Amino acid sequence: MAARLLWEQEVPGYAPGAHVVAPYSPRARPGAPVSFPVSWTDLRRIHPHNFTITNVPKILERKGNVWATLMPEPQSLTRALRSLQR
């Protein structure tokens, strides 16, 4: 079984307890916004209300999984885990 690392990060500049949310996760906020990955070039012209549980399925159908193209390749933690066991 592969080892997994789960990391919960508080978001700097937000209220204590505000955390990073997984991509495509609906938020418990008015308008039902969805956590959605965006490129740096799109960042200036988007707003959270652009991504809701109503329109995100349509965006994914049209654009595909944007998250897959923005993230680096997965990396192995085997070496790090071995050094921790010493």
MOJO-V97266 format. One record per run of one state. SS is the DSSP state (2 for helix, 1 for strand, 0 for the rest). FROM is the first residue (numbers start at 1). TO is the last residue. If there is no record, write none. Layout:
BEGIN
SS FROM TO
SS FROM TO
END
This chain:
BEGIN
0 1 9
1 10 10
0 11 18
1 19 19
0 20 25
1 26 26
0 27 32
1 33 34
0 35 42
2 43 45
0 46 47
2 48 50
0 51 51
1 52 52
0 53 55
2 56 63
0 64 65
2 66 70
0 71 77
2 78 85
0 86 86
END
